[in-house]
Amino acid sequence: MKINYKNIFFALATSVTLWSCGDKLNIEPEQSIREEVALNSDENVKRALSGAYNELSEEYFYGGVVQLLSELLTSTSEIRWEGTFSQPREVYNKNMLATNSFVTNLWLQGYDAINIANNVLGALTIVNEEDRDVVEGQALFVRGIAHFELVRLFAKPYSSGSISSNPGVPLKLTATREIDEESYLPRASVEEVYTQIINDLTTAESLLENSGEFAYGQKTAAAAILSRVYLQMENYAEARDAANRAIDYGRFAVGSSYARTFNSGKINSTDPDAVSSDGIFQMPVSAQDGANVMHTYWSITAYGARAGDVVVLPAHLALYDQSVDAGGAYLDHRLALFYRGEGNDIGTGDWRSGKWKFLNSNLSIVRLSEMYLTRAECNFRLGTSVGATALADINYIRERHTALPNLTTVDLNRILLERRLELAHEGQGIHDIKRLKGSVDGTAYDDRSLLLPIPQREIDASNGVLVQN
């Protein structure tokens, strides 16, 4: 495969013109935006593919806003938004305007990535034959994962029923060269969107390799995201098997340092205790490039962030085992990673998540640890032991990330608690609440206040075909 993996943030403008400056003045539906793409060589197609990943890594998608807004949709008893920005506060209060710029930009960023992926898929015959399968797999991975995040945030959950009639998001599957009547896409059903996501990611897994940088999709990453998709659908057998494949591919390992899982800029390291060993799919962040909005809003001024916009509340900390060693350190290293304010924050007594303490740290979008937890849950629900028993998988994660004793038995509640503690504040909590048909501060899991509104910009530009939540 001849894609240059050394710098996925290579300026797309050096080889590809996505649209002219004049076009930006005209409001058009983002899922159908005009793209005059100069995909006339193998090199340019591959650079365009890098551009698709660049879109995913931007601030308003996996650079942190997807994770931030997902967390702000969860319980106000466990975190508190203290920032001055009104857009995240609307999400935290579950009272969002359709003009919310964070929500709008998330939508635009997701469809930007999808549009570029579609252009790459439409130019596969230009790609060198020996690389064609992997380029196709990469583009399908981008399209599948972007549609997945959009449908999870903007549509009723799969668990809500009526999947064939509940509106999902527009399915954009071809490159648009000009705007016409066919460019105005309605919202496909939730079922249709999930079906396409599975098709894209399944094909991607079959075509991708397990090599190259973790900032690109690999076979393991496709299996891991498929596991998430199937879990959201409550298809436990497929979720189990996809998680098992992600583990068995052997490309990653769960490191023994929970803190270094989040606070290292390493990528492609073979050290099982380095951040990248657990991060199946990551967004690289360095002093030169990459966005890390989770640091911006979750960290504090002492570490170069804002004034600590997100506070972790005692109700969340109380979920962890409070046992300490002889020196007073928490045996649960996941609890130990939280910290009280430092620098300008001293004296407030507020707690912060140490996962997002430093700026130049890779953002792990999906971790291998999650695959063990998913496999454990699915095996328990199905009464199976594919790959390992549920008890063995739960104890494995506890052994790697705590100094607590092994459990002797587990039930579903214990498995779900371990998942909640391990993945806290990584953007998965609201999606687990929705699939488990829980509630948020008394609000039902499928209430429309827990959905992001379709951006008003898109409603206005859709020629009347897009309906609001």
C-alpha positions as a printed Julia matrix, in Angstrom:
469×3 Matrix{Float64}:
   0.0     0.0     0.0
   1.59    3.27   -1.09
  -0.41    5.84    0.86
   1.93    8.13    2.78
   1.01    7.42    6.38
   3.64    9.76    7.79
   1.41   12.8     7.93
  -2.34   12.44    7.54
  -2.71   16.17    7.93
  -0.99   16.91    4.61
  -2.73   19.99    3.22
  -5.44   18.78    0.91
  -5.25   22.04   -0.97
  -1.85   21.11   -2.39
  -3.42   18.64   -4.73
  -7.21   18.72   -4.48
  -9.65   21.59   -4.94
 -12.79   20.59   -3.07
 -14.74   23.72   -3.9
 -14.01   27.27   -4.9
 -14.12   30.18   -2.48
 -17.11   31.53   -4.36
 -19.09   28.35   -3.76
 -18.8    28.83   -0.01
 -20.96   31.95   -0.28
 -23.9    29.87   -1.48
 -25.7    27.87    1.2
 -26.28   24.36   -0.08
 -27.24   21.17    1.76
 -24.0    19.85    3.23
 -24.73   16.22    2.45
 -24.98   17.28   -1.21
 -22.34   20.01   -1.5
 -20.69   20.54   -4.88
 -17.18   19.03   -5.11
 -15.02   19.84   -8.12
 -12.32   17.39   -7.18
  -9.17   17.0    -9.22
  -8.86   13.24   -8.72
  -6.84   12.65  -11.83
  -3.93   10.57  -10.5
  -3.15    7.81   -8.04
  -1.3    10.3    -5.85
  -4.17   12.78   -5.78
  -6.75   10.14   -4.84
  -4.57    9.04   -1.94
  -4.09   12.62   -0.83
  -7.85   13.09   -0.97
  -8.2    10.03    1.26
  -5.84   11.7     3.74
  -8.15   14.71    3.5
 -11.12   12.56    4.55
  -9.27   11.5     7.7
  -8.27   15.1     8.27
 -11.96   16.03    8.32
 -12.65   13.33   10.94
  -9.82   14.68   13.09
 -11.01   18.29   13.05
 -12.25   20.08   16.17
 -15.96   19.61   15.5
 -15.77   15.86   14.97
 -13.24   13.47   16.51
 -11.03   16.36   17.56
 -13.32   16.41   20.56
 -16.77   17.89   19.93
 -18.38   14.51   19.21
 -17.09   13.25   22.56
 -17.84   16.48   24.44
 -21.46   16.78   23.32
 -22.04   13.06   23.95
 -20.86   13.5    27.53
 -22.92   16.66   28.05
 -26.04   14.68   27.12
 -25.53   12.43   30.17
 -26.51   13.01   33.79
 -26.05   16.45   35.31
 -25.49   14.73   38.67
 -22.13   13.33   37.52
 -20.6    16.22   35.56
 -21.27   19.94   35.45
 -20.69   22.43   32.63
 -19.22   25.64   34.04
 -17.97   27.2    30.83
 -19.13   30.49   29.37
 -19.89   29.08   25.92
 -23.63   28.93   25.38
 -23.56   26.14   22.78
 -22.28   23.36   25.07
 -24.5    24.72   27.85
 -27.56   24.19   25.64
 -26.57   20.55   25.2
 -25.88   20.16   28.93
 -29.33   21.62   29.69
 -30.93   19.4    27.0
 -32.49   22.5    25.48
 -30.71   22.97   22.16
 -31.42   25.5    19.44
 -31.3    24.4    15.8
 -28.83   27.25   15.26
 -26.32   25.85   17.79
 -22.97   26.31   16.02
 -21.29   23.33   17.71
 -24.09   21.05   16.52
 -24.11   22.59   13.05
 -20.36   22.26   12.62
 -20.42   18.66   13.81
 -22.96   17.87   11.08
 -20.95   19.75    8.44
 -17.69   18.09    9.44
 -19.21   14.61    9.28
 -20.69   15.15    5.83
 -17.46   16.75    4.62
 -15.67   13.51    5.45
 -18.42   11.45    3.8
 -18.3    13.58    0.65
 -14.56   13.19    0.26
 -14.84    9.44    0.88
 -17.49    9.21   -1.85
 -15.23   11.04   -4.28
 -12.42    8.6    -3.51
 -14.77    5.66   -4.05
 -15.78    7.17   -7.38
 -12.16    7.36   -8.51
 -10.94    3.87   -7.6
 -10.12    3.01  -11.22
  -7.44    5.72  -11.09
  -5.71    4.1    -8.1
  -2.82    1.71   -8.7
  -4.33   -1.76   -8.88
  -2.19   -3.19   -6.07
  -3.47   -0.48   -3.7
  -7.09   -0.33   -4.85
  -8.59   -2.65   -2.24
  -7.02   -0.84    0.69
  -7.98    2.61   -0.64
 -11.56    1.39   -1.04
 -11.52   -0.08    2.46
 -10.23    3.18    3.94
 -12.9     5.26    2.21
 -15.68    2.87    3.27
 -14.36    2.98    6.84
 -14.57    6.8     6.87
 -18.06    6.79    5.36
 -19.31    4.11    7.73
 -17.93    5.64   10.91
 -19.12    9.16   10.03
 -22.67    7.99    9.29
 -22.6     6.03   12.56
 -21.74    9.02   14.73
 -24.32   11.17   12.95
 -27.17    8.68   13.32
 -26.35    8.05   16.99
 -26.48   11.74   17.82
 -29.2    13.07   15.52
 -31.7    10.17   15.43
 -33.69    8.11   17.88
 -31.74    5.09   19.15
 -32.06    1.7    17.52
 -33.48    0.43   20.81
 -36.44    2.81   20.49
 -38.26    0.53   18.05
 -39.96    1.57   14.82
 -36.55    1.47   13.16
 -38.13    1.28    9.73
 -40.06    4.52   10.24
 -37.98    6.56   12.71
 -36.01    9.14   10.68
 -32.26    8.67   10.76
 -29.94   10.96    8.8
 -29.48   11.5     5.06
 -27.52    8.65    3.48
 -24.97   10.14    1.12
 -23.48    7.33   -1.0
 -22.33    9.04   -4.2
 -20.18   12.03   -5.04
 -22.11   15.14   -6.01
 -20.76   17.11   -8.96
 -23.54   19.65   -9.22
 -26.62   20.61   -7.26
 -29.9    19.45   -8.73
 -33.2    18.06   -7.45
 -31.57   14.72   -6.61
 -29.08   16.47   -4.36
 -31.7    17.25   -1.7
 -31.7    14.08    0.34
 -34.36   13.26    2.93
 -33.57   11.49    6.17
 -33.28    7.76    5.57
 -34.81    5.52    8.23
 -32.74    4.46   11.21
 -32.83    0.91    9.86
 -31.57    1.95    6.44
 -28.7     3.95    7.9
 -27.58    1.1    10.17
 -27.8    -1.38    7.3
 -25.52    0.81    5.19
 -23.08    1.33    8.06
 -22.78   -2.43    8.52
 -22.28   -2.95    4.79
 -19.55   -0.29    4.65
 -17.67   -1.47    7.73
 -17.97   -5.17    6.9
 -16.51   -4.58    3.45
 -13.86   -2.29    4.95
 -12.78   -4.99    7.39
 -12.4    -7.48    4.56
 -10.29   -5.08    2.47
  -8.11   -3.36    5.07
  -4.73   -4.42    6.34
  -3.43   -4.41    9.9
  -0.48   -2.15    9.18
   0.32    1.52    8.94
  -0.49    4.29   11.39
  -3.35    3.98   13.84
  -4.73    7.31   12.65
  -5.99    5.41    9.62
  -8.59    2.68    9.76
  -7.22   -0.82    9.97
  -8.82   -4.24    9.95
  -8.89   -4.18   13.76
 -10.52   -0.73   13.85
 -13.24   -1.79   11.4
 -14.04   -4.83   13.55
 -14.07   -2.68   16.7
 -16.48   -0.11   15.27
 -18.65   -2.93   13.9
 -18.79   -4.29   17.43
 -20.07   -0.91   18.62
 -22.68   -0.81   15.86
 -23.99   -4.29   16.63
 -24.03   -3.57   20.36
 -26.12   -0.45   19.72
 -28.52   -2.7    17.78
 -28.6    -5.22   20.67
 -27.28   -7.85   18.26
 -25.14   -9.46   20.92
 -23.85  -12.4    18.89
 -22.45  -10.17   16.14
 -21.14   -7.63   18.66
 -19.36  -10.44   20.54
 -17.84  -11.91   17.41
 -16.64   -8.55   16.07
 -15.06   -7.7    19.43
 -13.43  -11.12   19.5
 -11.95  -10.56   16.04
 -10.57   -7.19   17.11
  -8.85   -8.89   20.03
  -7.65  -11.91   18.04
  -6.09   -9.83   15.27
  -3.35   -9.23   17.84
  -2.37   -5.79   16.57
  -2.95   -4.1    19.93
  -2.51   -4.77   23.64
  -4.05   -3.39   26.82
  -1.31   -1.47   28.6
  -0.8    -1.74   32.35
  -0.7     2.03   32.87
  -4.19    3.49   32.73
  -2.85    7.05   32.88
  -0.49    6.59   29.93
  -3.37    5.27   27.87
  -4.51    8.89   27.61
  -1.5    11.08   28.31
   1.13   10.23   25.76
   1.72   11.43   22.23
   3.16    8.1    21.14
   1.77    6.44   18.06
   2.68    3.11   16.48
   4.68    2.08   19.53
   5.16   -1.64   20.16
   5.44   -0.97   23.9
   2.35   -2.6    25.51
   2.31    0.2    28.09
   2.32    3.03   25.53
  -0.85    4.89   24.68
  -1.13    3.5    21.17
  -1.12   -0.13   22.28
  -4.71    0.2    23.53
  -5.88    2.85   21.07
  -7.22    0.91   18.1
  -8.15    4.1    16.24
  -6.59    7.4    17.27
  -6.53   11.06   16.34
  -2.9    12.23   16.56
  -2.26   15.52   18.34
   1.06   17.32   18.38
   2.4    20.83   18.76
   2.29   21.12   14.96
  -1.1    19.66   14.14
  -4.28   18.04   15.36
  -7.19   19.26   17.47
  -7.85   18.3    21.09
 -11.04   19.99   22.25
 -11.35   17.52   25.11
  -8.24   19.15   26.58
  -9.62   22.63   25.85
 -12.82   22.12   27.83
 -11.91   19.39   30.34
  -8.47   20.5    31.5
  -7.57   23.72   33.33
  -5.44   26.81   32.84
  -2.49   25.24   34.67
  -2.16   22.88   31.69
  -2.87   25.41   28.98
  -6.63   24.9    28.7
  -9.56   27.13   29.59
 -10.66   27.6    33.19
 -11.96   24.07   33.64
 -15.3    24.07   31.84
 -16.28   20.52   32.81
 -16.32   19.5    36.48
 -16.56   15.88   37.61
 -18.98   15.62   40.51
 -18.8    13.46   43.66
 -21.69   11.26   42.49
 -19.5     9.94   39.68
 -16.42    9.44   41.87
 -18.54    7.48   44.36
 -19.1     4.76   41.73
 -15.49    3.58   42.11
 -14.0     1.3    44.74
 -12.49    3.68   47.32
  -9.88    1.22   48.7
  -6.37    2.59   49.16
  -2.92    1.1    49.66
  -0.59    1.67   52.62
   0.48    5.0    51.15
  -3.08    6.21   50.7
  -3.17    5.76   46.91
  -6.35    4.45   45.34
  -6.15    0.82   44.28
  -8.47    1.6    41.39
  -6.15    3.46   39.05
  -9.14    4.72   37.09
 -10.24    6.65   40.17
  -6.68    7.78   40.85
  -6.55    9.51   37.46
  -9.05   12.17   38.57
  -7.4    15.22   40.12
  -8.34   18.35   42.0
  -7.59   21.72   40.45
  -4.06   23.04   40.34
  -2.57   26.43   39.53
  -5.37   28.97   39.13
  -7.86   26.28   40.09
  -6.44   25.69   43.61
  -9.03   26.16   46.32
 -12.1    25.43   44.24
 -12.11   21.8    45.31
 -13.4    20.75   41.89
 -12.46   17.42   40.38
 -11.24   17.0    36.81
 -10.8    14.04   34.49
  -7.12   13.27   34.05
  -7.83   11.62   30.7
  -7.71   15.0    28.99
  -5.12   16.76   31.14
  -2.49   17.5    28.5
  -2.84   19.03   25.05
  -0.41   17.06   22.9
  -1.9    13.63   23.56
  -3.54   11.38   21.02
  -7.32   11.03   21.24
  -8.27    7.35   21.26
 -11.61    6.95   19.5
 -11.93    3.25   20.31
  -9.74    1.21   22.66
  -9.0    -2.5    22.89
 -10.15   -2.45   26.52
 -13.66   -1.74   25.27
 -13.57   -4.9    23.15
 -12.93   -7.05   26.23
 -15.82   -5.37   28.03
 -18.14   -5.82   25.04
 -17.14   -9.46   24.64
 -17.77  -10.03   28.35
 -21.23   -8.46   28.25
 -22.3   -10.32   25.13
 -20.95  -13.67   26.31
 -22.79  -13.23   29.61
 -26.06  -12.3    27.91
 -25.8   -15.25   25.51
 -24.46  -17.81   28.0
 -21.37  -18.34   25.84
 -17.62  -18.07   26.35
 -16.31  -17.14   22.9
 -12.67  -16.09   23.34
 -12.92  -16.19   27.15
 -15.5   -16.25   29.9
 -17.14  -13.01   30.96
 -15.44  -13.28   34.35
 -12.01  -13.74   32.77
 -12.41  -10.69   30.54
 -13.59   -8.45   33.37
 -10.75   -9.57   35.6
  -8.25   -9.03   32.8
  -9.2    -5.35   32.51
  -9.18   -4.97   36.29
  -5.72   -6.57   36.47
  -4.36   -4.16   33.86
  -5.94   -0.95   35.18
  -6.37   -1.47   38.92
  -4.64   -3.07   41.88
  -7.95   -4.42   43.14
  -8.45   -8.14   43.81
 -10.02  -10.31   41.13
 -13.74  -10.85   41.22
 -14.95  -14.39   41.87
 -18.3   -13.93   40.12
 -19.94  -11.4    37.84
 -23.49  -10.56   36.86
 -24.75   -8.18   34.19
 -24.9    -5.21   36.55
 -21.27   -5.71   37.52
 -20.17   -6.01   33.89
 -22.01   -2.81   32.97
 -20.51   -0.99   35.96
 -16.99   -2.02   34.94
 -17.73   -0.74   31.43
 -18.99    2.56   32.83
 -15.9     3.06   34.99
 -13.39    2.07   32.32
 -14.88    4.2    29.53
 -16.0     7.18   31.62
 -15.89   10.55   29.83
 -14.81    9.07   26.48
 -18.11    9.85   24.76
 -19.77    6.42   25.08
 -21.94    6.91   28.18
 -25.02    8.37   26.49
 -25.03    5.64   23.86
 -24.96    2.93   26.54
 -27.85    4.65   28.32
 -29.84    4.67   25.1
 -29.21    1.05   24.14
 -29.97   -0.1    27.69
 -33.19    1.97   27.7
 -32.15    3.93   30.75
 -32.85    7.55   31.57
 -30.97   10.81   32.06
 -32.06   12.79   35.11
 -35.53   11.33   34.76
 -35.72   11.85   30.99
 -36.44    8.71   28.96
 -33.64    7.35   26.79
 -35.52    8.08   23.54
 -36.84   11.54   24.42
 -36.15   14.07   21.7
 -34.36   16.34   24.19
 -31.5    13.8    24.1
 -31.16   14.2    20.32
 -29.13   16.9    18.64
 -31.37   19.06   16.45
 -30.95   18.96   12.68
 -29.11   22.23   11.96
 -31.47   24.98   10.79
 -29.01   25.76    8.02
 -29.65   22.29    6.6
 -33.42   22.52    7.01
 -33.44   25.82    5.12
 -31.17   24.51    2.36
 -32.93   21.16    1.89
 -35.7    22.34   -0.42
 -38.24   21.12    2.13
 -37.14   17.47    2.31
 -35.39   17.47    5.7
 -37.6    17.16    8.78
 -36.59   18.36   12.25
 -36.41   16.15   15.32
